[in-house]
Amino acid sequence: MDNSLKTISLDTMIDRHIGAIGTPKRDAFENELRIDLLGQAVKEARLERQLTQQQLGELVGVQKAQISKVEISIKNSRFETILKVFEALGARVYFNVELNERQFAYSHSHF
C-alpha cells in the first residue's frame, strides 16, 4: 500500500470538484468568493480604523448585528448599507459592470 501523498494545485482541485473556468458552476463559485472578500475588506478597514462593530454601526446608522452580518456574509446585505459602511470607513468603492462586451464603471467616494 502506497502511503505517499500527491501534490495537486488548488486550481486543479477546483477544476475537478467545482468545474472548469467559464462553466456556470465555476462562475457562481468565483462570484461567491468575490462577495466574501468584500465582507473581509469591510472587517479589515474597520480594524485599521480601530473601530468596533458597535462604533461603525453608529456611524452608519445600523445596529452592531448588521455590521457583523456584513463582515461574515455580505450576500444578505443591502447594497445601500454596504456603500454607507465603506463611506463611514473613508473608503472609495470602484466596480465594473460588463454588458455585451461594453464596460460600465462605477465609483463611489465621499470625502
C-alpha positions in Angstrom: 0.0 0.0 0.0 1.4 3.4 -1.1 1.1 6.0 1.7 2.8 8.8 -0.2 0.9 12.0 -0.7 0.5 13.5 -4.1 0.6 17.3 -4.5 -2.1 18.8 -6.6 -2.5 22.5 -7.3 -5.5 24.4 -5.9 -6.6 25.2 -9.5 -6.6 21.5 -10.4 -8.7 20.7 -7.3 -11.2 23.5 -8.1 -11.4 22.4 -11.7 -12.0 18.8 -10.7 -14.6 19.5 -7.9 -16.3 22.7 -9.0 -15.8 22.8 -12.7 -13.6 24.5 -15.3 -13.4 28.2 -15.8 -16.4 29.5 -17.8 -18.8 26.9 -16.6 -21.9 28.1 -14.7 -21.0 26.3 -11.5 -17.5 27.7 -11.6 -18.7 31.2 -12.3 -21.1 31.0 -9.3 -18.2 29.8 -7.1 -15.9 32.6 -8.2 -18.6 35.2 -7.7 -19.3 33.9 -4.2 -15.6 34.2 -3.4 -15.5 37.8 -4.5 -18.5 38.6 -2.4 -16.9 37.0 0.7 -13.8 39.0 0.1 -15.8 42.2 0.2 -17.0 41.3 3.7 -13.4 40.7 4.7 -12.4 44.1 3.2 -15.0 45.7 5.5 -13.6 44.0 8.5 -10.0 44.8 7.7 -10.9 48.5 7.0 -12.8 48.7 10.3 -9.9 47.2 12.3 -7.4 49.5 10.5 -9.6 52.5 11.6 -9.6 51.0 15.1 -13.4 50.9 15.3 -15.6 48.3 17.0 -18.6 46.9 15.2 -20.7 49.0 17.5 -18.9 52.2 16.7 -19.1 51.5 12.9 -22.8 50.7 13.2 -23.4 54.1 14.9 -21.5 55.9 12.1 -23.6 54.1 9.5 -26.9 54.2 11.4 -27.4 50.5 11.8 -27.1 48.0 14.7 -23.9 46.2 15.6 -25.5 43.0 14.4 -25.9 44.4 10.9 -22.1 45.2 10.7 -21.4 41.7 11.9 -23.6 40.2 9.2 -21.9 42.4 6.5 -18.5 41.1 7.7 -19.5 37.5 7.8 -21.6 37.3 4.7 -22.3 40.3 2.7 -24.7 38.4 0.4 -27.7 39.2 2.6 -26.9 42.9 3.0 -28.5 45.8 1.2 -26.2 47.5 -1.3 -27.0 50.8 0.2 -25.8 49.7 3.6 -22.6 48.4 2.1 -21.9 51.7 0.5 -22.7 53.5 3.7 -20.3 51.2 5.6 -17.4 52.0 3.2 -18.3 55.7 3.3 -18.1 55.7 7.1 -14.7 54.0 6.8 -13.5 56.6 4.4 -13.0 54.1 1.6 -13.5 54.5 -2.1 -15.6 51.9 -3.9 -15.0 51.0 -7.5 -16.6 48.3 -9.6 -17.1 47.5 -13.3 -20.2 46.1 -15.0 -19.7 44.4 -18.4 -22.7 44.1 -20.7 -22.3 42.8 -24.3 -18.6 43.5 -24.1 -19.2 47.1 -23.1 -17.8 48.2 -19.7 -19.6 50.5 -17.3 -17.5 51.8 -14.4 -18.9 53.0 -11.1 -17.0 54.7 -8.4 -18.3 56.0 -5.0 -16.4 58.1 -2.7 -17.4 60.6 -0.1 -14.6 62.9 1.0 
